[in-house]
Amino acid sequence: MSVFKFEEGNFEKEVLESNEVVLVDFYADWCGPCKMMSPVIDEIANELLGKVKVGKVNVDNNQELAIKYDVMSIPTMIIFKNGMPVKSFVGITSKEAILKELNH
């Protein structure tokens, strides 16, 4: 599986210090729309393997990260470039819309 698991313990190293563009999916196991987005996130991870790092943050287990990045609704996907959040998507989002942002 090419989807990383990000947590408070590895977020700085894996996301903020990454030389790659990083797509972070903030989700919860009980969230229906999150479950609908999961296969889309997996597809993006496989298609952009080696170009974009893709990972997930469970908001129930990592509340500090969710608060830090103003995650009010889930799923929320945030694109990080050079350690900075540059674009976010809230709710069910098309694969095409996410890929468009990742590719420019």
C-alpha positions in Angstrom: 0.0 0.0 0.0 1.4 3.4 -0.9 -0.7 5.4 1.5 1.2 6.5 4.6 -0.2 6.7 8.1 0.6 10.1 9.6 0.3 10.8 13.3 1.4 13.5 15.7 4.7 11.6 16.2 5.7 11.5 12.5 3.8 14.4 11.0 6.6 16.9 11.1 9.2 14.6 9.6 6.9 12.9 7.0 4.9 16.0 5.9 6.4 19.3 7.0 10.0 18.3 6.2 9.2 16.4 3.1 10.8 17.4 -0.2 7.8 15.9 -2.0 4.3 17.4 -2.4 2.2 15.7 0.3 -1.6 15.0 0.2 -3.0 14.5 3.7 -6.5 13.0 4.2 -8.0 13.8 7.6 -10.6 11.2 8.3 -12.3 9.1 11.0 -13.2 5.4 10.8 -16.9 6.1 11.6 -17.3 8.7 8.9 -19.4 7.6 5.9 -18.0 10.2 3.4 -14.5 9.4 4.6 -15.1 5.8 3.6 -16.3 6.9 0.2 -13.1 9.0 -0.3 -10.8 6.2 0.8 -10.6 4.4 -2.6 -10.1 7.7 -4.4 -7.1 8.5 -2.0 -5.7 5.1 -2.7 -6.0 5.6 -6.5 -4.2 8.9 -6.3 -1.5 7.4 -4.2 -0.9 4.6 -6.7 -1.0 6.9 -9.7 1.4 9.5 -8.3 3.7 7.0 -6.5 7.2 8.6 -6.4 5.8 12.0 -7.2 3.4 12.8 -4.4 3.4 11.4 -0.9 -0.1 10.5 0.2 -1.2 9.8 3.7 -4.0 9.7 6.2 -4.5 11.2 9.7 -7.2 9.7 11.9 -8.7 12.7 13.6 -10.0 10.7 16.6 -6.4 9.7 17.4 -4.7 12.9 16.4 -6.9 15.7 17.6 -4.0 18.2 18.0 -3.2 17.9 14.3 -6.9 18.4 13.4 -7.1 21.5 15.5 -3.8 22.9 14.2 -5.0 22.7 10.6 -8.5 23.9 11.3 -10.2 20.6 10.3 -13.8 21.3 11.2 -15.4 18.7 8.9 -14.2 15.4 7.6 -13.0 14.3 5.2 -10.7 17.2 4.7 -7.8 16.7 2.3 -4.9 19.2 2.5 -2.0 19.6 0.0 1.3 20.5 1.5 4.2 22.0 -0.5 7.5 22.8 1.2 5.9 22.1 4.6 3.1 24.6 4.1 -0.6 23.9 3.5 -1.5 25.3 0.0 -4.9 23.9 -0.8 -7.7 22.1 1.0 -10.8 20.2 0.1 -13.6 19.5 2.4 -16.1 16.7 1.9 -16.4 14.3 -1.0 -14.2 15.7 -3.7 -13.6 14.3 -7.2 -10.4 12.6 -8.0 -10.0 15.0 -11.0 -10.2 18.1 -8.8 -7.5 16.7 -6.4 -5.2 15.6 -9.3 -5.6 19.0 -11.0 -4.3 20.7 -7.8 -1.5 18.2 -7.3 -0.3 18.5 -10.9 0.3 22.3 -10.9 
